[in-house]
Amino acid sequence: MFGIVHGGSQLGFSLAKTLIEQGGRTIIVDQYTAHSKKFVTELKKLGQADFIDVNVLENLYKSIGRVDYVFYLLNDRLLSQENFTSKDFLEESNYLNATLKVAQKHNSKVSLVTTMRLNQQLSAHILNTNLSSPSPYSAIELQKYCETLTAEHRDKSSLNTRILRLGTIIGEGVERISEPVIAELLDESITKSTISIKGEGLDLHYLINVNDAVYGILKLTFSDDTEGEVVSLANNHDYTTLSIAYKLLEVNPETAEIKFVQDTERKQLSLDSYTPAPNAEEYGWVQKSNLEQSIVETITTIYPRTGKNSMEAPRSQKEAVEEKISSASRKGPLTVKT
């Protein structure tokens, strides 16, 4: 059985869909909202899928008979807002703690999915002593706390965990870009004739196609080599704001030019010295969707009126991953205690 916590997102949907199509019984845990409802409706059509509201997560853990793999997708939650209330911060940490405990009970493999972006910002705060520390209940601190909690469970109980720091997700079906700079570039490339770049455009961005992210998460979770490791899951290229803008010019010839403007709102947060955790390529993951393809897919999703054709994402990574999913699904009857 597969459990996906915070699975009511495009990434969670794509991950669950892949697991279900290969015969895996999957439980998706999240808040039931208008946004998550559409994903849940589609997944239930495939069968072998259950949706549980996150508010009754601990009740689920008391009754569940077995869970083989747990995917804790914290990335969207972290990028939804800069700061949380103390109540929300504590609630999220309790959800994760309960998840890690039930994983230990069932000897499950766990992947905590966080973000490269917030780790990059944390690194900048540590290296620049002139910057004030992040607020106690910021998204940066929540990611730091959850990663530390996961590492502590690993150290104390030898829980089979790994931390996967994800780049900014783009591609087919992605309706909202979590990184403001990239979102603004895409919007201007479609709605205006000029793309504006604040400053010199040399800031680095870590991007990944949603399909590459799904198969990366599965491959890294199934691999024994990633146990106890922290891994960066993103395209292993130095994409600057400027290079992405030039790619947008290639994709949409109607956009005439790039214009540099003064960045009057820029925070004094230098990200130049950031060293990411080892890239997923070191564990056999291979990027299959190039940047141009991913940009076209994203534009087609967010701006369907443009009529641009979406490219079909390569699927050659599926075979090894699907074999793992099928194997996990053949472990015998699934039981839920009542």
MARLOSE-402255 format. One line per 4 residues: number of its first residue (from 0); for each residue x, y, z negated of C-alpha. Coordinates in nm, 3 decimals. Example, Ala and Ser with C-alpha at 12.3 -4.5 7.8 and 13.67 -1.06 7.14 Angstrom:
! residues 2
0 = 1.230 -0.450 -0.780  1.367 -0.106 -0.714
! end
This chain:
! residues 338
0 = 0.000 0.000 0.000  0.113 0.353 0.080  0.035 0.660 -0.129  0.060 1.013 0.011
4 = 0.031 1.290 -0.249  -0.059 1.633 -0.106  -0.144 1.456 0.218  -0.419 1.694 0.334
8 = -0.193 1.871 0.584  -0.086 1.819 0.944  0.227 1.640 0.824  0.025 1.427 0.582
12 = -0.229 1.348 0.852  0.038 1.247 1.104  0.216 1.035 0.845  -0.103 0.862 0.732
16 = -0.218 0.806 1.091  0.108 0.632 1.176  0.086 0.407 0.870  -0.281 0.320 0.928
20 = -0.232 0.245 1.297  0.030 -0.013 1.196  -0.207 -0.182 0.952  -0.100 -0.007 0.633
24 = -0.358 0.056 0.361  -0.316 0.424 0.273  -0.442 0.647 -0.006  -0.429 1.022 0.055
28 = -0.434 1.245 -0.252  -0.505 1.619 -0.228  -0.763 1.885 -0.295  -1.076 1.835 -0.088
32 = -1.106 2.158 0.108  -1.233 2.262 0.450  -0.874 2.235 0.573  -0.813 1.882 0.442
36 = -1.166 1.764 0.528  -1.100 1.756 0.903  -0.793 1.538 0.854  -0.972 1.302 0.617
40 = -1.263 1.263 0.858  -1.030 1.161 1.140  -0.834 0.919 0.923  -1.144 0.740 0.795
44 = -1.235 0.658 1.154  -0.918 0.451 1.172  -1.003 0.243 0.866  -0.782 0.141 0.572
48 = -0.778 0.498 0.441  -0.907 0.639 0.114  -0.909 1.000 -0.001  -0.875 1.083 -0.371
52 = -0.906 1.433 -0.515  -0.581 1.535 -0.683  -0.772 1.634 -0.998  -0.836 1.265 -1.075
56 = -0.485 1.153 -0.984  -0.409 1.007 -1.326  -0.734 0.805 -1.321  -0.626 0.660 -0.988
60 = -0.291 0.560 -1.131  -0.458 0.380 -1.421  -0.671 0.168 -1.188  -0.441 0.102 -0.894
64 = -0.316 -0.254 -0.863  -0.013 -0.197 -0.645  0.165 0.071 -0.449  0.474 -0.005 -0.241
68 = 0.572 0.338 -0.110  0.492 0.687 -0.236  0.537 1.001 -0.027  0.510 1.314 -0.242
72 = 0.472 1.594 0.014  0.544 1.903 -0.191  0.666 2.117 0.101  0.334 2.279 0.200
76 = 0.241 2.344 -0.162  0.574 2.518 -0.225  0.547 2.739 0.082  0.184 2.837 0.022
80 = 0.279 3.117 -0.221  0.588 3.280 -0.371  0.475 3.255 -0.733  0.247 3.027 -0.932
84 = 0.064 3.069 -1.258  0.208 2.889 -1.558  -0.098 2.660 -1.549  -0.043 2.564 -1.183
88 = 0.331 2.516 -1.241  0.269 2.280 -1.532  -0.009 2.099 -1.346  0.212 2.025 -1.047
92 = 0.498 1.903 -1.263  0.256 1.675 -1.450  0.126 1.531 -1.121  0.480 1.450 -1.013
96 = 0.575 1.305 -1.350  0.268 1.076 -1.347  0.352 0.970 -0.989  0.710 0.882 -1.079
100 = 0.594 0.680 -1.380  0.347 0.473 -1.178  0.615 0.422 -0.911  0.846 0.286 -1.177
104 = 0.570 0.055 -1.301  0.515 -0.093 -0.955  0.880 -0.080 -0.846  0.784 0.150 -0.558
108 = 1.005 0.346 -0.323  0.951 0.722 -0.361  1.030 1.015 -0.135  0.992 1.367 -0.273
112 = 0.962 1.603 0.026  1.065 1.961 -0.052  1.201 2.244 0.164  1.536 2.355 0.297
116 = 1.416 2.715 0.300  1.364 2.742 -0.077  1.688 2.559 -0.147  1.861 2.810 0.080
120 = 1.708 3.095 -0.119  1.808 2.935 -0.449  2.165 2.903 -0.323  2.168 3.275 -0.235
124 = 2.053 3.369 -0.585  2.325 3.152 -0.742  2.604 3.289 -0.521  2.501 3.655 -0.549
128 = 2.532 3.769 -0.909  2.380 4.107 -0.821  2.045 3.944 -0.754  1.797 3.894 -1.032
132 = 1.700 3.536 -1.106  1.381 3.402 -0.947  1.075 3.443 -1.166  1.015 3.147 -1.402
136 = 0.708 3.027 -1.212  0.827 3.099 -0.859  0.814 2.847 -0.577  1.195 2.836 -0.591
140 = 1.187 2.734 -0.957  0.907 2.482 -0.900  1.109 2.309 -0.628  1.419 2.312 -0.850
144 = 1.224 2.166 -1.142  1.058 1.891 -0.934  1.386 1.788 -0.774  1.554 1.778 -1.118
148 = 1.265 1.574 -1.264  1.293 1.322 -0.980  1.669 1.293 -1.030  1.620 1.238 -1.404
152 = 1.378 0.951 -1.342  1.633 0.803 -1.106  1.912 0.832 -1.363  1.713 0.700 -1.658
156 = 1.521 0.415 -1.498  1.701 0.343 -1.167  1.380 0.440 -0.986  1.421 0.406 -0.610
160 = 1.391 0.772 -0.512  1.527 1.010 -0.255  1.477 1.385 -0.206  1.409 1.495 0.151
164 = 1.444 1.868 0.214  1.241 1.949 0.521  1.297 2.222 0.776  1.018 2.444 0.910
168 = 0.764 2.223 1.087  0.660 2.310 1.440  0.499 2.113 1.722  0.166 1.972 1.830
172 = -0.117 2.016 1.581  0.074 2.260 1.360  -0.171 2.548 1.318  0.032 2.760 1.077
176 = 0.407 2.826 1.075  0.527 2.850 0.717  0.829 3.069 0.793  0.715 3.431 0.852
180 = 0.998 3.524 1.089  0.927 3.232 1.322  0.551 3.289 1.303  0.598 3.654 1.402
184 = 0.826 3.566 1.694  0.570 3.318 1.830  0.286 3.566 1.790  0.469 3.845 1.970
188 = 0.577 3.615 2.253  0.211 3.550 2.331  0.030 3.868 2.236  0.289 4.128 2.340
192 = 0.532 4.185 2.624  0.823 4.246 2.386  0.970 4.036 2.104  1.101 4.250 1.818
196 = 1.394 4.129 1.611  1.468 4.294 1.280  1.839 4.347 1.219  2.098 4.159 1.424
200 = 1.897 3.837 1.458  2.175 3.617 1.322  1.986 3.454 1.034  1.979 3.074 1.062
204 = 1.655 2.874 1.076  1.612 2.502 1.018  1.336 2.363 1.241  1.186 2.022 1.306
208 = 0.907 1.886 1.525  0.624 1.731 1.324  0.666 1.396 1.503  1.038 1.391 1.428
212 = 0.956 1.477 1.067  0.711 1.187 1.033  0.951 0.926 1.169  1.236 1.082 0.975
216 = 1.044 1.054 0.647  0.955 0.693 0.721  1.303 0.593 0.833  1.471 0.759 0.536
220 = 1.221 0.610 0.290  1.253 0.258 0.425  1.633 0.277 0.430  1.822 0.140 0.129
224 = 2.112 0.374 0.209  1.914 0.683 0.103  1.836 0.561 -0.249  1.932 0.835 -0.496
228 = 2.035 1.075 -0.218  1.935 1.429 -0.120  1.894 1.460 0.258  1.824 1.753 0.492
232 = 1.561 1.661 0.750  1.580 1.915 1.032  1.728 1.958 1.377  2.104 1.961 1.330
236 = 2.159 2.284 1.525  2.232 2.644 1.432  1.919 2.819 1.551  1.944 3.193 1.493
240 = 1.651 3.431 1.518  1.803 3.560 1.842  1.851 3.216 2.000  1.489 3.126 1.920
244 = 1.373 3.451 2.077  1.564 3.366 2.397  1.401 3.022 2.401  1.063 3.194 2.381
248 = 1.155 3.408 2.683  1.234 3.090 2.876  0.908 2.924 2.775  0.690 3.228 2.845
252 = 0.819 3.436 3.139  0.540 3.689 3.078  0.736 3.812 2.776  0.960 4.076 2.930
256 = 1.230 4.156 2.676  1.379 4.137 2.328  1.399 4.456 2.123  1.612 4.506 1.813
260 = 1.460 4.716 1.536  1.586 4.832 1.199  1.491 4.602 0.914  1.371 4.848 0.652
264 = 1.204 4.581 0.439  1.491 4.332 0.423  1.564 4.204 0.076  1.929 4.191 -0.026
268 = 1.938 3.814 -0.003  2.238 3.684 0.188  2.179 3.335 0.328  2.508 3.313 0.519
272 = 2.692 3.091 0.271  2.428 2.818 0.250  2.558 2.461 0.285  2.268 2.215 0.337
276 = 2.262 1.863 0.199  2.381 1.594 0.447  2.164 1.583 0.757  1.935 1.286 0.825
280 = 2.146 1.205 1.131  2.403 1.060 0.890  2.144 0.793 0.804  2.052 0.704 1.161
284 = 1.769 0.950 1.226  1.772 1.096 1.577  1.604 1.415 1.690  1.384 1.336 1.989
288 = 1.186 1.656 2.050  1.395 1.945 2.178  1.330 2.304 2.075  1.167 2.409 2.405
292 = 0.923 2.118 2.389  0.836 2.191 2.027  0.777 2.559 2.101  0.541 2.477 2.387
296 = 0.347 2.233 2.168  0.318 2.492 1.891  0.200 2.765 2.127  -0.056 2.529 2.280
300 = -0.192 2.449 1.935  -0.207 2.802 1.796  -0.292 2.982 2.119  -0.493 2.733 2.330
304 = -0.619 3.015 2.550  -0.274 3.042 2.713  -0.341 2.718 2.898  0.017 2.600 2.859
308 = 0.053 2.225 2.890  0.171 2.036 2.585  0.453 1.790 2.647  0.425 1.435 2.522
312 = 0.664 1.378 2.231  0.910 1.093 2.282  0.812 0.783 2.091  1.121 0.563 2.118
316 = 1.193 0.580 1.744  0.866 0.406 1.666  0.967 0.043 1.708  1.199 0.001 1.409
320 = 0.977 0.211 1.184  0.657 0.034 1.286  0.819 -0.302 1.215  0.886 -0.183 0.859
324 = 0.528 -0.063 0.819  0.387 -0.392 0.945  0.617 -0.585 0.713  0.503 -0.381 0.412
328 = 0.142 -0.439 0.509  0.187 -0.819 0.517  0.288 -0.852 0.152  -0.042 -1.013 0.055
332 = -0.384 -0.897 -0.056  -0.409 -0.551 -0.202  -0.572 -0.523 -0.542  -0.726 -0.240 -0.735
336 = -0.804 -0.289 -1.102  -1.152 -0.192 -1.210
! end
